[in-house]
Amino acid sequence: MRRREFFNAACLFSGALLFPFTKLFGKNFLLNDKEKIWTELIDYARWCPSPHNVQPWKMKRVSNKEAHLYYDPLRIPAVVDDRSSFTTVGMGMFIECLDIAARSFGYKVIAEHTPEKQMDASAKKFKLFSKLYLIETNEKVDFDRELIKQRKTSRLQYDGRRIEPSIITALTNISARDGYDFIYSADKELINYSIELNNETVLTRSDEKTTREEMCKWIRTTDKDAEEKKDGLWYRGTGASGKMTHNFFFHHDRFVKGWKRKESLHILNKTMRGTSNLAWITGPFENRNDWINAGTMLQRLWLEMTKYNIYLHPFGTVVTTQKKNSNRKLIMMKARVRCGSWSDWAIAVNHLAVSDLIQKIF
Ligand SMILES: Cc1cc2nc3c(=O)[nH]c(=O)nc-3n(C[C@H](O)[C@H](O)[C@H](O)COP(=O)(O)O)c2cc1C
């Protein structure tokens, strides 16, 4: 061996000793194609929506056909979601994303859920949510898995177009499949009422110290913070500037009354402009199974909208605040959505990387 070749080989070898392969190339490098399936499925599911973009999911690959889904207790917004119902909906959505992504490999995902009644935000370590199995199947789903990556929440103004009746029928059928009613309205008065109620609820909840403190954990008021943390609510998706969003949450006393209060309401109202479609979903929502099923349904519904470039803004705060506002007329509503055709205003927020979802458990 020539001197230079020997030197190169020696450097590579010692480099490998200092930096194991997994560090140099990532753990996926060492997996064969079958073993990589879970990594590929997670690469789709990581785009799943969650309340406050908390992304509580963690995955552990057990074998080519089995993986365990955990949640990170520190990522549960326990104040606003006291029963963890909405966070559990998100977990159901995540499983649905894995299932849709798995169909391209000829598999479906079957979940065996733990008997836990609700998620435990006080747990000291990641908690098992379900055991997931890949089962061979010929059953197809109506969703191209790329839709999972295209879907986004839009909190900014819409373009006033109404959703086609044939799409409403498709959405109604998707909800009905899991036992839910999708109720649609284009009534201006009802839309305005709902927007007002949502905005008022958002402001009232922000006035509560514990709610606000929890929100402060998830609000990303600089681009750097959003880029580094890859989770939470990025100010760019809210219609307000980073500075104003920061002040609203971290110096909220300035926003409880006066012109700053009015300005906050004005911004919220501005982002609702052009809303010409409203829908709400009713159905079973009492226990963990219901929440997981609602998640399956909601993910399919959202992907169906994505097929037609229809964007969705869930009005979750109205629902989670119901009990605290017993005079509200919305007791029957389980989830409320704003739908509208997209016009360049949906901001793509960051989502955690595959390695963030698997690294701590592998
Ligand atoms: C169950 C559930 C409830 C949600 N509730 C609200 C809500 O009340 N207000 C809101 O602006 N976004 C809500 N969202 C949207 C999330 O904030 C959004 O999915 C997350 O920030 C990630 O952004 P993306 O959907 O664009 O990927 C909700 C999402 C889920 C899954």
The ligand as an SDF file (V2000), in Angstrom:
LIG
                    3D

 31 33  0  0  0  0  0  0  0  0999 V2000
  -57.3130   18.7110   17.7630 C   0  0  0  0  0  0  0  0  0  0  0  0
  -56.7630   20.0050   17.2280 C   0  0  0  0  0  0  0  0  0  0  0  0
  -57.2520   21.2150   17.6990 C   0  0  0  0  0  0  0  0  0  0  0  0
  -56.7540   22.4190   17.1960 C   0  0  0  0  0  0  0  0  0  0  0  0
  -57.2620   23.6060   17.6610 N   0  0  0  0  0  0  0  0  0  0  0  0
  -56.8290   24.7640   17.1480 C   0  0  0  0  0  0  0  0  0  0  0  0
  -57.3660   26.0180   17.5880 C   0  0  0  0  0  0  0  0  0  0  0  0
  -58.2100   26.0720   18.4670 O   0  0  0  0  0  0  0  0  0  0  0  0
  -56.9150   27.1610   17.0190 N   0  0  0  0  0  0  0  0  0  0  0  0
  -55.9640   27.1440   16.0580 C   0  0  0  0  0  0  0  0  0  0  0  0
  -55.5930   28.2100   15.5720 O   0  0  0  0  0  0  0  0  0  0  0  0
  -55.4070   25.9810   15.6220 N   0  0  0  0  0  0  0  0  0  0  0  0
  -55.8180   24.8000   16.1330 C   0  0  0  0  0  0  0  0  0  0  0  0
  -55.2960   23.6090   15.6870 N   0  0  0  0  0  0  0  0  0  0  0  0
  -54.2630   23.6290   14.6220 C   0  0  0  0  0  0  0  0  0  0  0  0
  -52.8670   23.4490   15.1990 C   0  0  0  0  0  0  0  0  0  0  0  0
  -52.4710   24.5890   15.9130 O   0  0  0  0  0  0  0  0  0  0  0  0
  -51.9060   23.1610   14.0300 C   0  0  0  0  0  0  0  0  0  0  0  0
  -52.2140   21.8900   13.5250 O   0  0  0  0  0  0  0  0  0  0  0  0
  -50.4560   23.1810   14.4420 C   0  0  0  0  0  0  0  0  0  0  0  0
  -50.0840   24.4780   14.8240 O   0  0  0  0  0  0  0  0  0  0  0  0
  -49.5210   22.7070   13.3180 C   0  0  0  0  0  0  0  0  0  0  0  0
  -49.6720   23.4950   12.1760 O   0  0  0  0  0  0  0  0  0  0  0  0
  -50.0680   22.8370   10.7750 P   0  0  0  0  0  0  0  0  0  0  0  0
  -51.4470   22.2460   10.9300 O   0  0  0  0  0  0  0  0  0  0  0  0
  -50.0500   23.9720    9.7770 O   0  0  0  0  0  0  0  0  0  0  0  0
  -49.0640   21.7790   10.4580 O   0  0  0  0  0  0  0  0  0  0  0  0
  -55.7510   22.4040   16.1920 C   0  0  0  0  0  0  0  0  0  0  0  0
  -55.2630   21.1710   15.7430 C   0  0  0  0  0  0  0  0  0  0  0  0
  -55.7430   19.9900   16.2440 C   0  0  0  0  0  0  0  0  0  0  0  0
  -55.1990   18.6850   15.7520 C   0  0  0  0  0  0  0  0  0  0  0  0
  1  2  1  0
  2  3  1  0
  2 30  2  0
  3  4  2  0
  4  5  1  0
  4 28  1  0
  5  6  2  0
  6  7  1  0
  6 13  1  0
  7  8  2  0
  7  9  1  0
  9 10  1  0
 10 11  2  0
 10 12  1  0
 12 13  2  0
 13 14  1  0
 14 15  1  0
 14 28  1  0
 15 16  1  0
 16 17  1  0
 16 18  1  0
 18 19  1  0
 18 20  1  0
 20 21  1  0
 20 22  1  0
 22 23  1  0
 23 24  1  0
 24 25  2  0
 24 26  1  0
 24 27  1  0
 28 29  2  0
 29 30  1  0
 30 31  1  0
M  END
$$$$
